[in-house]
Amino acid sequence: MSLIVQKFGGTSVATVERIEAVAEKIIGFRQQGHDVVVVVSAMSGETNRLISLANEVQKQPTARELDVLVSTGEQVTTALLCMALHERQHKAKSYNGSQVRILTDDAHTKARIQKIDDEHIHSDLRDGCVVVVAGFQGVDEQGNITTLGRGGSDTTAVALAAALKADECQIYTDVDGVYTTDPRVVDGARRLDRITFEEMLEMASQGSKVLQIRSVEFAGKYKVPLRVLSSFVDGPGTLITLEDDHTMEAPIVSGIAFNRDEAKLTILGVPDQPGVAAKVLGAISDENIEVDVIVQNIAEDKTTDLTFTVHRNDMVQAESTLRQVSEELGAREVKTDDKIAKISIVGVGMRSHAGIASRMFSTLADLSINIQLITTSEIKISVVVEEKYLELAVRGLHSAFDLEGAP
């Protein structure tokens, strides 16, 4: 007997019929002798509907009340799934985040999990129950409802799997695994049988939408085997695990991730003095805006230009803040560009192979695509290009690194 945590996303529970299909899938695992804890998202489109209602009432919804509102979507799904299991004569019990006591900090709309009380869940499992937990939500020390940010149900599932010491955490979604890149962009994209936590973390952080980045961080930190599966098609999915002997002969590049949701900001002609970068980026950080790619250039006239990227939704606030800092520093100009995209090649095999960057840059040059920014890590190379060239670049790189072929 194994303990399995299963997470079902919004498309998997989008209708009553799909919820009933999820119940049947869970029963199949119970009949095999497994204990099952289930984490569910809100029904597809429900969170957006609730946010839209909030925006109709208040231009900038109060974060605490927005959390109270959007957390209701998952509670609906937990109750309906338990009812479907009861109808099939299987014991089940639903929990919201505060009932489990998924303790978080007090950062409303983007809270981070601090501790999980697993006592009630273990008690219900011993009693033969399927435990169904509302994803995406928790509670702070003062008893306020908090949410973990969009896609937070993945994080809930992995955190529960870690706390419960589950044998595997299974993420059910509308795709049957992790692909070399988005199949909607490249027809020859291939499902990977396995990928390392490190690679998946880079893929998620660079734009792959299969898993939320924090869920991968949790899984890697606590060594929780993670498997991405389809709710609609049977198959082995993709196993996300530690780097081991299976990855020693891994392909140089495992996948290509991309992100259309970034914007670029540049402050030009800043006096080249110690602490300038800290002052600029510190002001952005104080607005709770995450910065991604950063490039600094020093000119001959002893001034510096600083370019960085943020999420496109944060560009207006970031620009306003940057203009204030620009006046304080006596900078020459502030520029913005929200028509960019970031493309990243990822693979643990890059550690032991030379010439990967040159192949990437040559491929883009052959396609007449200009590179605006470059950033690297040990297993990743990212470039920023004009958004209109995104799909052309991804298809060209996918072919250049032979990702269509067999693993």
C-alpha positions in Angstrom: 0.0 0.0 0.0 1.2 3.5 -0.9 0.2 7.0 0.1 -0.5 9.0 -3.0 -1.3 12.7 -3.2 -3.3 13.6 -6.3 -4.0 17.1 -7.6 -6.7 17.8 -10.2 -6.6 21.1 -12.0 -9.4 23.3 -13.1 -10.0 21.7 -16.5 -10.1 18.3 -14.7 -13.0 19.4 -12.5 -14.6 21.8 -15.0 -18.0 20.1 -15.0 -20.0 17.7 -12.8 -19.3 15.0 -15.4 -15.6 15.6 -15.1 -15.8 15.6 -11.3 -17.6 12.3 -11.4 -14.8 10.9 -13.7 -12.2 12.1 -11.1 -14.2 10.2 -8.5 -14.0 7.0 -10.5 -10.2 7.5 -11.0 -9.7 7.9 -7.3 -11.8 4.8 -6.5 -9.6 2.9 -8.9 -6.5 3.7 -6.8 -8.4 2.9 -3.6 -9.3 -0.5 -5.0 -5.6 -1.1 -5.6 -5.1 -0.6 -1.9 -3.6 2.9 -1.9 -4.4 5.7 0.5 -5.3 8.8 -1.4 -5.3 12.5 -0.5 -6.7 14.7 -3.2 -6.1 18.4 -3.9 -8.5 20.2 -6.2 -8.5 23.5 -8.0 -11.6 25.6 -8.6 -13.7 24.6 -11.7 -12.2 26.0 -14.9 -12.9 29.7 -15.2 -14.3 30.2 -11.7 -11.3 32.0 -10.2 -11.4 34.5 -13.2 -15.1 35.0 -12.7 -14.7 35.8 -9.0 -11.8 38.2 -9.7 -14.0 39.9 -12.4 -16.7 40.4 -9.8 -14.3 41.9 -7.4 -13.0 44.3 -10.1 -16.6 45.4 -10.8 -17.1 46.4 -7.1 -13.6 47.9 -6.4 -11.0 49.2 -8.8 -8.1 47.7 -6.8 -9.7 45.0 -4.6 -8.5 44.8 -1.0 -6.1 41.9 -0.9 -7.5 40.3 2.3 -11.1 40.4 0.9 -10.0 39.2 -2.5 -8.5 36.1 -0.8 -11.8 35.5 1.1 -13.6 35.7 -2.3 -11.4 33.6 -4.6 -10.9 30.9 -2.0 -14.5 29.9 -2.3 -13.9 28.4 -5.8 -11.9 25.4 -4.4 -14.3 24.8 -1.6 -17.1 24.2 -4.1 -15.0 21.6 -5.9 -14.0 19.8 -2.7 -17.6 19.4 -1.6 -18.8 18.2 -5.0 -16.0 15.6 -5.3 -16.8 14.3 -1.8 -20.5 14.0 -2.7 -19.5 12.1 -5.9 -17.5 9.7 -3.8 -20.3 9.3 -1.2 -22.7 8.5 -4.0 -20.4 5.7 -5.0 -20.3 4.3 -1.4 -16.8 5.5 -0.6 -15.9 7.5 2.5 -14.5 10.9 1.9 -14.1 14.1 3.8 -13.4 17.7 2.6 -11.1 20.3 4.1 -10.4 23.9 3.3 -7.0 25.4 4.1 -7.9 26.6 7.5 -9.4 23.2 8.6 -6.3 21.3 7.6 -4.4 24.3 9.0 -2.1 25.0 6.2 -0.3 27.8 8.0 1.1 30.6 5.8 2.6 34.1 6.1 0.3 37.1 5.8 1.2 38.1 2.2 -2.4 38.1 0.8 -2.8 36.8 -2.8 0.8 35.4 -2.8 1.3 33.8 0.6 3.9 31.2 1.3 3.4 28.0 3.3 5.2 27.8 6.6 3.7 24.6 8.2 1.1 22.0 7.7 -0.8 20.2 10.5 -1.3 16.7 9.2 -2.9 15.2 12.3 -6.5 15.3 11.0 -5.5 13.9 7.6 -3.7 10.9 9.1 -6.6 10.2 11.3 -9.1 10.2 8.4 -6.7 8.0 6.3 -6.6 5.4 9.1 -10.4 5.5 9.1 -10.4 4.6 5.4 -11.4 8.0 4.1 -10.3 9.7 0.9 -9.2 13.2 2.1 -10.1 16.0 -0.3 -8.3 19.3 0.3 -9.0 22.7 -1.2 -5.9 23.8 -3.1 -4.5 27.3 -3.4 -5.4 28.5 0.1 -4.2 28.6 3.7 -4.5 30.6 6.9 -2.2 33.0 8.7 -1.4 33.2 12.4 -4.4 35.6 12.9 -6.8 33.2 11.3 -7.2 35.2 8.0 -7.8 33.3 4.8 -4.8 33.5 2.5 -4.1 32.3 -1.1 -0.9 31.1 -2.6 -1.1 32.9 -6.0 -2.3 31.6 -9.3 -1.5 27.9 -9.8 -1.1 27.5 -6.1 -3.0 24.2 -6.0 0.2 22.5 -7.3 2.1 24.0 -4.3 -0.6 22.8 -1.9 -0.4 19.2 -3.3 3.4 19.0 -3.2 3.5 20.6 0.3 1.0 18.1 1.6 2.9 15.2 -0.1 6.1 16.4 1.8 4.3 16.8 5.1 2.6 13.4 4.8 5.7 11.7 3.4 3.7 10.5 0.5 5.2 7.9 -1.9 4.3 10.0 -5.0 2.6 13.3 -5.8 0.6 13.1 -9.0 -0.4 16.3 -10.8 -3.4 15.7 -13.2 -3.9 18.3 -15.8 -5.1 18.7 -19.4 -1.7 17.5 -20.9 -0.2 14.1 -20.6 3.2 15.1 -19.4 6.1 17.6 -19.8 7.0 18.3 -23.4 10.2 19.4 -25.0 8.3 22.6 -25.7 4.7 23.8 -26.2 3.1 21.4 -28.7 0.8 24.3 -29.8 3.9 26.0 -31.2 6.0 23.1 -32.4 4.2 20.1 -34.0 7.2 17.8 -33.3 7.3 18.5 -29.6 7.8 15.3 -27.7 6.7 14.1 -24.2 9.6 13.5 -21.9 9.5 10.2 -19.8 11.5 11.9 -17.0 13.1 15.2 -16.2 15.1 16.4 -13.2 13.8 18.7 -10.5 16.5 21.2 -11.6 15.5 21.1 -15.2 11.8 21.4 -14.4 12.5 24.3 -12.0 14.3 26.1 -14.9 11.5 25.2 -17.3 8.8 26.5 -14.9 10.7 29.7 -14.1 11.3 30.4 -17.7 7.6 30.2 -18.8 6.6 26.5 -19.0 3.0 26.5 -17.7 2.8 22.8 -16.8 3.7 23.3 -13.1 3.9 26.3 -10.8 7.5 27.0 -9.9 7.0 26.9 -6.1 5.6 23.4 -6.4 8.8 22.2 -8.1 10.9 23.9 -5.5 9.0 22.1 -2.7 9.3 18.8 -4.5 13.0 19.2 -5.0 13.7 20.4 -1.5 11.8 17.5 0.2 12.6 14.9 -2.5 9.0 14.2 -3.3 8.7 12.2 -6.6 6.4 14.2 -8.8 4.5 12.9 -11.8 2.6 14.9 -14.4 -0.4 13.0 -15.9 -3.5 13.7 -18.0 -6.9 13.5 -16.5 -8.3 12.5 -19.9 -5.8 10.1 -21.4 -4.2 7.1 -19.7 -0.4 7.0 -19.8 2.8 7.1 -17.7 3.1 10.9 -17.8 6.4 12.5 -17.0 8.3 11.7 -13.8 10.2 14.6 -12.2 12.9 13.3 -9.9 16.4 13.7 -8.7 19.4 13.7 -11.1 20.8 10.2 -11.1 22.4 7.6 -13.4 19.5 7.9 -15.8 20.5 11.5 -16.5 24.2 11.0 -16.9 23.8 10.5 -20.6 20.9 13.0 -20.9 20.4 15.0 -24.0 22.3 18.2 -24.1 19.0 20.2 -24.1 15.9 18.7 -22.6 13.5 21.4 -23.5 12.7 24.9 -24.6 10.6 27.2 -22.4 9.3 30.7 -23.4 7.4 33.5 -21.8 5.3 36.2 -23.5 4.4 37.9 -20.2 7.5 40.1 -19.7 8.3 43.8 -20.2 11.7 45.5 -20.4 12.6 48.7 -18.6 15.8 50.7 -19.1 17.2 53.6 -17.2 19.8 55.5 -19.2 22.6 57.8 -18.2 22.8 57.0 -14.5 25.9 58.3 -12.7 28.3 55.4 -12.3 28.5 55.3 -8.5 28.5 52.5 -5.9 25.0 51.7 -4.8 23.2 52.9 -7.9 21.9 49.4 -8.9 20.8 48.8 -5.4 18.9 52.0 -5.3 17.1 51.3 -8.6 16.3 47.7 -8.0 15.6 48.3 -4.3 12.9 50.8 -5.2 11.3 48.2 -7.6 11.5 45.5 -4.9 9.9 47.8 -2.4 6.8 47.8 -4.7 6.8 43.9 -4.4 7.7 43.6 -8.1 9.9 40.7 -9.1 12.8 41.4 -11.4 14.0 38.8 -13.9 16.8 39.5 -16.3 19.2 42.3 -15.4 21.9 43.8 -17.6 24.2 46.8 -16.8 26.5 48.6 -19.2 29.0 51.3 -18.3 29.6 53.9 -21.0 32.9 55.9 -21.7 31.4 59.0 -20.1 31.2 57.3 -16.7 27.5 56.8 -16.8 25.7 53.5 -16.7 22.6 52.0 -18.4 20.6 49.5 -16.4 18.1 47.2 -18.1 15.8 44.7 -16.4 12.6 42.8 -17.1 9.5 42.4 -15.0 6.1 40.7 -15.5 4.1 42.6 -18.1 1.3 43.3 -15.5 3.8 45.1 -13.3 5.2 47.4 -16.1 3.1 50.4 -15.4 3.9 50.4 -11.6 7.6 49.6 -12.4 7.8 52.5 -14.9 6.3 55.0 -12.4 8.7 53.9 -9.7 11.7 54.0 -12.1 10.9 57.6 -13.3 10.9 58.7 -9.6 14.3 57.1 -9.1 15.5 58.5 -12.4 14.8 62.1 -11.2 16.5 61.5 -7.9 19.6 60.1 -9.6 19.7 62.6 -12.4 19.4 59.9 -15.1 19.0 60.9 -18.7 16.0 58.8 -19.8 13.7 55.9 -19.0 12.5 53.6 -21.7 10.0 50.7 -21.7 9.1 47.9 -24.1 6.2 45.5 -23.5 6.6 43.7 -26.9 9.3 41.3 -25.9 9.5 37.6 -25.2 12.0 35.4 -23.4 13.2 32.1 -24.8 15.2 29.6 -22.8 17.0 26.3 -23.6 17.3 24.0 -20.6 19.2 20.8 -19.9 21.5 19.2 -17.4 23.6 17.9 -20.3 24.7 21.5 -20.9 27.1 21.1 -17.9 29.4 18.9 -19.8 29.1 20.2 -23.4 30.7 23.2 -24.9 29.3 25.3 -27.8 25.7 25.3 -26.7 25.4 29.1 -26.6 27.1 29.6 -29.9 24.7 27.1 -31.6 21.7 28.9 -30.0 23.0 32.3 -31.2 23.9 31.1 -34.6 20.4 29.5 -35.1 18.8 32.8 -34.2 21.1 34.8 -36.4 20.3 32.5 -39.4 16.6 33.3 -38.7 17.5 37.1 -38.7 16.3 37.4 -35.1 18.1 40.0 -33.0 19.0 39.2 -29.4 18.3 42.0 -27.0 19.4 40.5 -23.7 21.2 37.3 -22.6 21.2 35.5 -19.2 22.6 32.1 -18.3 22.8 29.6 -15.5 24.6 26.3 -15.3 21.9 24.4 -17.2 20.0 27.3 -18.9 20.6 30.0 -21.5 17.9 32.6 -21.9 17.5 35.4 -24.5 15.1 38.2 -24.9 13.8 39.0 -28.4 11.0 40.8 -30.1 7.7 39.1 -29.3 6.8 38.8 -33.0 9.7 36.4 -33.6 8.9 34.1 -30.6 7.3 31.1 -32.5 9.8 31.3 -35.3 12.7 31.2 -32.8 11.2 28.3 -30.8 10.7 26.2 -33.8 14.2 26.9 -35.1 15.8 26.1 -31.8 13.7 22.9 -31.3 15.0 21.7 -34.7 18.6 22.8 -34.1 18.9 20.8 -30.9 17.2 17.7 -32.4 14.4 17.6 -29.9 12.0 16.0 -32.3 13.8 12.7 -32.3 13.7 9.8 -29.8 15.2 10.5 -26.3 
